[in-house]
Amino acid sequence: METDHPPAPYQPPDFGTASGRFEFYWERLKEFGQELPTHLEPLESTRNPLAQKYPLSYFTTHSKYRSNSMFTNVVWLRELDPEPLLEINPVDATPRGIKDGDLVRVFNDRGEVKLKAKLHQGVRPGLINIFQGWWPVDYVEGTHQALTHDTINLAQQAIDEPNSALLDALAEVELVEEG
């Protein structure tokens, strides 16, 4: 394709830092021991004593059918994805007596949610997932957000907005007896 306009020179991105470049070292994070990139154990990892009570890592990941809770009420998307589901590996479901489509209770010390289970080999054993974006009215009872914590990462707050703990919670799942 030919054009009468010369190509624009490459403009490197501005990273919003003092230098305008990506910075690996941040002096502002030295007081938190995070001036360089470092691994931090999640607050609720399976190595935490709380895992004796709540042995499953609880994730709330993004769905391909909505952006957060936007588009949850779009009729044709509801036809493709009609209700929230708990994704759980059969390795974790079987000892709990859970089969595909069963009503389950997901809970921890903060709250609970009731919804149907979807057995899924693609979910790593020891992990459970409920996609984000559902409204509280979509659940049989409760909401997936009742299980997350709101502990603020002070280092993150020092450089940006703190974020939700959507990948840092423990929970347990049990079959709901119907009838």
N, C-alpha and C positions, 0 to 999 in steps of 0.2 A: 504494500500500500504506500503510495507516494503522498507526500504532504508538502505544503508550502511553508510549514513551520519547522525551524530547526529543532532538533531534540533538546529537551530541557536538561540542564546539567543535573547530575545526581545531587539530591539534597539529603544528607544524612539525617536520621531522626533525632529529635531533641528528647532526651530521656528525663527532662525535668530535674536534673541534678545541677550542682554548682558548675560543673565543667561542661554540661550539656551532653556528656558521654555516659555510657554504661559504666557504673563504678562498682568494683568488687569489694572495695574497702570503704566503710562508712564510719567516720569518727563518731558520729552521733549515736551509734549503736554500741560503742565501746563499753559503756556503763552496764549494758545488758549481756556482755560477753558474746555479742553477735556482730562484731565489726566486720568479720569475714563470713561468707556463707558457711553454715554449719548445720548438721542434723540435730534436731531436737526431738526427743521422744514425745509422742502425743500424750496429752494429759490422761487420756483413757485408752492406753494401749493394752493389748492382751498380756503384757508383762506387769501390769498394774495389779495389786491385790484385789481390786474391784472385779477383776475378770473371774474370780472364783464364783461370784454371784451372777455376773453378766458376762458370759464367755464369748459373745459374738461381737465383732466389730461392726458398728452400724454406720452405713453410708447413706446419704441422700444425694444422688447424682442427677445431672440434667437429663431431661427427656428429649427425644428428637421431635416430639409432638407439641412442645410449647416452650416458651421462654419465661422461666419462672412460672407465675400463675397466669400470664397472658396467653390467650387462645384456649384456655380450659373450657370455655363455653361455646366454642365453635363446633357446630353440629357434625360436620363431616369428619373433624378430627376425633370427636367422641366415638364415631363409628369405628375408627381405627384403634383407638385406645380408650375404651369405655369406662374404666375404673382404676383406681390405684391398686397396686399389687405389691406384696412383699416378695422380692426375689431371694430365694434361698437354695443352696446346693442340696441335692438329695442326701449327701453325706451328713449334713446337719439336720435335715428334715426327718429322715427315717427314724433315728433314735427318739425323736420327739413325737412320733406317730402322726406326722404331718404328710398329707398327700396333696397333689396338685389340685388347686381349687378349694381346699379347706379354709374355713374361717380361723384366723389365728389372732392372738394377742401378742403384740410386741411391746416390751415394757422395760423400764429401769426405774431408778429412784425419783426421776423427774416427772415421768408421765407414762402414758400408754396410748396405743392406737390399735384398733381392730380393723382388719381387712383380709382379703383372700390371699393365699399363698400361691406363688408360681415357682415350681421346682425348675431350677435352671443350672445346667452343667457349666455354663459360662461364668457363674459367680464362684469365686474361690471359696473353698471350705473355710469356715470360721468367719465369714463375712456375710452380712445381709444388706439388702439395698431396697429403698423405696424411692422412686423417682420424685423429684421436686415438682412443684407446680400445681398440685391438687389443692382445692379449697377444703376447709374443714367439713363442709356439708357433703363432700364426696366420700368420706369415710363412714364405715359402719358406726364407729365411735372414736373420738379423739382426733388427733392430728399427728403427722410425722414430725412436726416441729417441737412437739412436747418432749421428745426424747433427746434433743440436742442441748448443749450447755452454752452459757453466755460468758464464759471466762475470757476476759480481755487479755490479749498478748500485748504487754506493755511496750515491747520493742516495736511491734507493728504500729501501735498507736503513736509512737514517737515520730515515725516517718510518713505515715499515711493513715487512712481510716482503718480501725480494727474491723475484723471480718467475723462472720458466723463460723461456728464449729461444725460444719456439715460433714466432715470426714474424721471426726475425732470424738466418738462416743461409743460406749459399750451398751449392749442390750441383751435381752433374752427373749425367746419366742416359745409360746405354748399353744397347743390346740385349744380352740374354744368349743366346749361341749354345747351342742345345739339341743334345743328342746326344752 
